[in-house]
Amino acid sequence: MTFSLKNIESNHAKQLFKDNENTSVENTHVESSPVGIDRISFTTPHYYVDLTDLAKAREIDPNKFTIGIGQSEQSVPPNNQDIVTLGAQAALPLLKYVKKDKLKMLIVGTESGVDASKSSALYIHNLLKLNSCARCIEIKEACYGGTAALMTACDYVRVHKDSQVLVIAADIARYGLNTPGEVTQGAGAVAMLISANPHVLKINDDSVVKSCDIQDFWRPVYQDTALARGKFSSEKYIEFFLDVWQKYSEQNSCDLNDFAALCFHLPYTKMGLKALRAAMDSSENLSETSRVRLLEKYETSTKYSRRIGNIYTGSLYLGLLSLLELDGNPEIANPEVVNPGAANPAATSIQTSTIQTNSSCENQKFSSLKEGDKIGLFSYGSGAIGEFFTGTLMQGFKQALFASEHIEMLNSRAKLTVSEYEKMFNSVAKYCPEDFVSDTTHRDCTQFFLNSISSQERNYI
Ligand code: HMG
C-alpha cells in the first residue's frame, strides 16, 4: 500500500474514532470515581513577629494592621529555610499515604523559586526520597501557581485513575522592611496528595477562569522582593472574583445560598472579606441565614492566615485547611487559640492540650460542615488569573486531617522582637554568586535545611 495524504487522513480518522471510543468508555468509568484532595497538610517557619509590635515600631496605629488589614502575626523564615525545605516539610505527613509505584508526578507551584531553570520539585523529590518514575516540575503564575498545579494533578488522575500526584504550593512573601506590603508578608507551604476516591475533598470539574495581562504585582528575576501597585491589585482581585463568580453562577444555575462556605486566596484576611461582601451585596436573593453563615465560615477560614501572613500559592489552601480543621472545633470558642492577643495583647503562646477535631462547638451559630457540603474556592494570581471552582466534602473528611498537629505547630512558634525579625529578614542568601553558609542556630522543629550555597550550587540537608 502506498501512503497518500488521503490514506493518512483516513487512517488518522479511524484512529481518532477508536481513541474516542476508548476515551468515552474510560471517562464514563472515571467519572464514577471522584478525584480530589486525599490528604492535605501545611507548614510554616518556627518564628513569627507580632504585628502590633511591628506597627508600633513603624509608628502606625496597630488597629490598621489588626483590623484594617486583618493580620495579627507574621511567620518569619530563618535563612536556612526556603521554598524547597518548606515544601518538603509540608509533605512529610503525607508520605505514609503515598503508594510509591503509584506516585506519577510532583508539581510545585511557587513564585519564589530558588533557580530560574531547575525545578524545585527535583530538590524536594530528593529530600523526600520519592521514586524516580515521578515527573518533577514547577509551575509559575504568581499566587495562582498552586491552583494550576492542583488542576493539572486532578486532570492527570482523571485520566490515570490509579495514580497519585503530589502537589506542593510553597512561598516566602517578601516586600521589604518599611514598605506598604511589609504587613502582608509571610512564609509557608501546603502539600496536597491528589488521587481518585479522595478522603478530604472532591474537586469538581466546573472551573470558570479569567486571564488578562495586567501589571498589579510582579517580581523581576534579579530581586527577591515583590513590587506591587497595592490598591490597584486589591481592586483587580475583587473585579476578577465578581467576573468569574457571576459566570460560574450563570453556567451552573446556582447562587450563594447553595454554598456551605467560600474560601478565598488570602493576601491579607480583609481582602477576601471585601470580595465576599461585594458578591453578597450584588446578590438579589441571598437569605439572611446564608449571609450570616458565609460570613461565619469565612472568618473560620482566615484564622491560620491571620497568624501566618500571605504564603502566595498556598494561601487559598491554607484558608481551606483553616476552615476544615477549625470548623466545629471547640477550641474556636477560645479566641486565644486561633486569634492570640484578642483577650490579652501580651499573650504570645497558647496551650492546645484539649483539642478535639471532630466535636461540635456550642458557640457556633451554624452546624459544622458535613459530607456532601459544597465549598466554593476563589484563586487569584497577580498578573493576572482568577479562577472559581468548587469542592465537595467527602465522608469522614475530619478524620483525614492533621488539625491538632497544625494548631500545636502554630502555637509553639517562637516570637521575635522587631529587631530580631529585621536581622533575620536581612540575613537571607542574596541573589549573587557569592558562597553562603546558613544560620546554624535557628534549626528548631524542622527536618530539612538549606545548609550552604557553594560555587553557586545549593546544598540541602
Ligand atoms: P496601605 O496603603 O498601607 O493601607 O496598603 P490603606 O491605607 O489602604 O489601609 C488599609 C486598610 O486599613 C483600609 O481599610 C483603611 O481604612 C484601614 P479598607 O478601606 O481597605 O477597608 N485603616 C485602619 N483601620 C483601623 N484602624 C486604623 C486604620 N488605618 C487604616 N487606625 C495594601 C495596604 C494591602 C495595599 C498593602 O499592604 C500592599 O500593597 N500589599 C501588597 C499587595 C497586596 O496584598 N494586594 C492584594 C491583592 S493582589 C493579590 O492578592 C496577589 C498577591 O497575593 C500576589 C500574587 O498573586 O502573587 C499579592
Residues whose N, C-alpha, C, O or C-beta is under 5 A from the ligand:
A	BS01	HMG	D61 N63 K64 I67 G68 I69 A142 C143 P180 G181 T184 F217 A228 G230 K231 S233 S234 Y237 P267 Y312 Y380 G381 S382
